[in-house]
Amino acid sequence: MGIRGLTTYIQNRSDYYFEAYELANTKLVIDGASLNAQLYCNRTYSDSIFSGDYDQIAHCITRFFEDLLRCNVEPLVIIDGGWESKNIKL
């Protein structure tokens, strides 16, 4: 659950909110769902650039993790799993 429009708001004002930082020699916790969205959509500037070209998305993901490892950054990817909208009580 997020705040509607927050990502777009921050992205449109990135010069104001972000500063360059060289990340190295550390561990990094990554939200797996957000990483997927960033690599698949935002890095390619299209929602459908891969269209089944799984080798291309695999290359994009591999390059991301290789860049982290090159900087001695240990990625810890958290994937929260699926959910059901059913209201079942145990």
C-alpha positions, 0 to 999 in steps of 0.5 A, a space after each residue: 500500500 502506498 501513497 497515490 501519486 507520491 512516486 510521480 511527485 518525487 520523480 518530477 522534482 528529483 533535482 530538489 529531493 535527490 543528491 548523488 551518492 556513491 553506494 559501496 561496501 554495504 548491504 542494501 535491502 531492496 523491495 522486490 516488487 519495486 525493483 521489478 517495476 523500476 527495471 521493467 518499466 522505468 529503466 526501459 521507458 516503456 511498459 511493453 518493451 520486452 514483450 516476451 523477450 525474456 533474455 532482454 529483461 534477464 540482461 537488464 536484471 543481471 546488469 543491475 546486480 553486477 553493478 551492485 556487486 562491483 561496488 561491493 554492495 550485498 543486495 538483500 531482496 525482499 519479496 512479500 509474496 501474493 495475497 488474496 482478497 478473500 476474508 477468511 478467518 482461521 
